[in-house]
Amino acid sequence: MEIGIAQQIDHAQESDRQAEGKNRHFNFNLMVSESDGQVVAEYAFMNVNAGHVPMAAKIVVTGRMRDTVVRTDAGWKIAHRFVRFDQNVQFDF
């Protein structure tokens, strides 16, 4: 099983293949907070399949994410991500 960046690339390529290049991801309502040195970014997300037919786009999934982020020499990186789908499915990784 691949992990990390390689897994993300494989997932993105497979998702693009299955959605025929029509997947769109939107993030909005971003709130960034800091408490005792821990930085957290919280936001809403929406995945849309644009489809091939005008006016036939479909919302696939929506929800909220909470990323704990850390500053590294290479910039800000996600140390932990919690995902809560509005459709009652969740991942914690």
SERO-991814 format. One record per residue: x, y, z of N, C-alpha, C, O in turn. Coordinates in pm, whole numbers, padded with zeros to 5 digits, always signed. Layout:
! residues N
XYZXYZXYZXYZ;...
***
This chain:
! residues 93
+00084-00119+00000+00000+00000+00000+00088+00124+00000+00178+00139+00083;+00060+00210-00092+00135+00336-00097+00078+00433+00006-00042+00431+00036;+00165+00518+00058+00121+00622+00150+00182+00754+00109+00277+00758+00030;+00128+00862+00161+00186+00993+00138+00155+01048+00000+00046+01027-00055;+00252+01119-00055+00233+01189-00181+00202+01092-00295+00116+01121-00378;+00270+00979-00301+00245+00881-00408+00100+00834-00406+00038+00820-00511;+00045+00809-00287-00093+00767-00275-00188+00877-00321-00287+00848-00388;-00158+01001-00287-00242+01113-00330-00242+01126-00482-00347+01151-00543;-00126+01110-00543-00116+01118-00690-00195+01006-00755-00270+01030-00850;-00180+00883-00704-00255+00770-00759-00406+00793-00746-00482+00768-00840;-00448+00841-00631-00590+00868-00609-00642+00975-00706-00748+00959-00765;-00566+01082-00722-00607+01190-00811-00616+01141-00956-00710+01176-01028;-00520+01061-00998-00523+01009-01135-00641+00915-01157-00705+00921-01262;-00669+00829-01060-00782+00736-01073-00915+00811-01069-01007+00780-01145;-00925+00910-00981-01046+00991-00973-01069+01066-01104-01182+01074-01152;-00962+01121-01161-00973+01192-01288-01018+01098-01400-01099+01136-01485;-00965+00976-01398-01004+00878-01500-01152+00843-01486-01226+00843-01585;-01196+00814-01363-01335+00774-01342-01434+00887-01375-01543+00863-01426;-01394+01010-01343-01483+01124-01366-01462+01188-01503-01521+01291-01535;-01378+01126-01584-01349+01174-01719-01305+01320-01719-01342+01398-01807;-01225+01357-01617-01172+01493-01608-01274+01598-01567-01247+01717-01581;-01389+01556-01518-01498+01651-01489-01518+01676-01339-01614+01744-01302;-01432+01622-01252-01443+01647-01108-01393+01787-01074-01291+01832-01127;-01464+01855-00987-01422+01987-00938-01434+01987-00788-01534+01939-00733;-01333+02040-00720-01334+02050-00574-01334+02197-00535-01254+02276-00586;-01423+02232-00443-01433+02370-00396-01420+02372-00244-01482+02292-00175;-01339+02464-00194-01323+02486-00050-01363+02629-00020-01327+02721-00093;-01439+02648+00089-01486+02783+00122-01515+02794+00271-01511+02694+00343;-01544+02915+00315-01569+02946+00457-01449+02909+00545-01465+02850+00651;-01330+02944+00498-01206+02913+00569-01193+02995+00696-01209+03117+00695;-01162+02927+00806-01131+02992+00933-01000+02933+00983-00987+02811+00994;-00903+03019+01013-00775+02975+01067-00763+03027+01208-00786+03146+01234;-00727+02938+01302-00713+02980+01441-00585+02923+01498-00531+02824+01448;-00536+02986+01603-00416+02942+01672-00445+02941+01821-00499+03037+01875;-00408+02831+01886-00424+02821+02030-00306+02743+02086-00283+02628+02049;-00232+02805+02176-00115+02742+02238-00016+02688+02135+00041+02581+02154;+00002+02761+02027+00099+02723+01924+00046+02625+01821+00117+02595+01724;-00075+02573+01839-00132+02481+01741-00221+02560+01644-00311+02633+01685;-00194+02543+01514-00268+02615+01412-00365+02519+01344-00327+02410+01302;-00491+02562+01336-00596+02478+01278-00668+02558+01170-00703+02675+01190;-00689+02495+01055-00767+02553+00946-00895+02470+00932-00889+02349+00914;-01009+02538+00940-01138+02469+00925-01211+02530+00806-01209+02652+00786;-01276+02445+00726-01342+02495+00608-01447+02395+00558-01446+02278+00595;-01536+02445+00475-01636+02361+00409-01582+02320+00272-01498+02389+00214;-01630+02206+00223-01588+02162+00090-01708+02109+00013-01810+02069+00070;-01692+02109-00118-01794+02053-00207-01724+01991-00327-01636+02053-00386;-01763+01870-00362-01714+01803-00482-01827+01801-00583-01938+01756-00553;-01799+01849-00703-01899+01857-00809-01847+01782-00931-01729+01794-00966;-01933+01705-00996-01901+01648-01126-01967+01738-01230-02089+01746-01237;-01884+01805-01310-01933+01902-01408-02011+01835-01520-02094+01899-01584;-01985+01708-01545-02057+01635-01650-02023+01685-01789-01936+01770-01807;-02093+01631-01887-02070+01665-02027-02186+01743-02088-02175+01795-02199;-02296+01752-02014-02417+01816-02065-02437+01949-01994-02434+01953-01871;-02459+02058-02068-02484+02187-02003-02600+02178-01903-02701+02112-01929;-02584+02243-01791-02685+02252-01686-02711+02119-01616-02814+02104-01550;-02621+02021-01630-02643+01890-01569-02535+01855-01466-02518+01738-01431;-02462+01955-01417-02361+01929-01314-02428+01869-01191-02546+01894-01164;-02352+01790-01115-02407+01721-00999-02316+01739-00879-02195+01715-00887;-02374+01781-00767-02298+01783-00642-02283+01640-00596-02383+01569-00579;-02159+01596-00576-02130+01458-00539-02128+01441-00388-02188+01349-00334;-02057+01531-00320-02043+01520-00175-02009+01658-00118-01946+01740-00185;-02052+01683+00005-02020+01807+00075-01981+01774+00217-02009+01665+00266;-01917+01869+00284-01882+01846+00424-01790+01953+00478-01779+02063+00423;-01725+01919+00589-01632+02011+00656-01501+01938+00679-01498+01816+00698;-01391+02014+00677-01260+01959+00709-01195+02044+00817-01220+02164+00829;-01112+01978+00896-01031+02048+00996-00888+01996+00983-00860+01879+01010;-00799+02085+00940-00658+02051+00924-00576+02113+01037-00588+02232+01064;-00495+02031+01102-00393+02083+01193-00269+02103+01106-00221+02008+01044;-00217+02224+01103-00105+02254+01014+00018+02294+01094+00007+02348+01204;+00135+02265+01037+00262+02299+01101+00350+02371+00999+00345+02341+00880;+00429+02464+01048+00523+02534+00961+00652+02455+00955+00710+02419+01057;+00697+02428+00833+00823+02358+00810+00915+02449+00728+00875+02557+00686;+01037+02404+00707+01130+02481+00622+01076+02495+00480+01113+02588+00408;+00990+02401+00439+00933+02403+00304+00798+02474+00300+00733+02478+00195;+00753+02531+00412+00624+02600+00417+00526+02527+00507+00564+02435+00580;+00400+02567+00503+00296+02507+00586+00256+02371+00530+00236+02357+00409;+00246+02273+00618+00209+02136+00579+00098+02087+00671+00090+02126+00787;+00012+02000+00619-00094+01940+00698-00036+01825+00780+00020+01731+00725;-00050+01835+00912-00002+01729+01001-00114+01628+01031-00087+01510+01054;-00238+01675+01029-00353+01587+01058-00476+01645+00991-00493+01767+00986;-00560+01559+00939-00683+01605+00874-00801+01524+00926-00796+01401+00932;-00907+01594+00963-01033+01530+01002-01138+01574+00901-01155+01693+00876;-01209+01477+00845-01310+01504+00744-01445+01457+00796-01459+01344+00843;-01545+01544+00789-01683+01506+00824-01771+01536+00704-01796+01652+00671;-01819+01430+00640-01909+01446+00526-02049+01478+00577-02091+01426+00681;-02122+01561+00506-02260+01587+00539-02345+01462+00519-02456+01452+00573;-02295+01367+00442-02369+01246+00410-02341+01133+00508-02359+01016+00474;-02297+01165+00630-02279+01070+00739-02171+00965+00712-02189+00848+00746;-02060+01007+00653-01941+00924+00635-01825+01008+00684-01822+01129+00657;-01728+00949+00755-01614+01031+00797-01484+00952+00793-01481+00830+00809;-01376+01027+00772-01240+00973+00775-01159+01058+00870-01179+01179+00878;-01069+00997+00940-00980+01066+01031-00839+01017+01001-00805+00904+01035;-00757+01100+00938-00622+01055+00899-00522+01167+00911-00404+01147+00882;
***
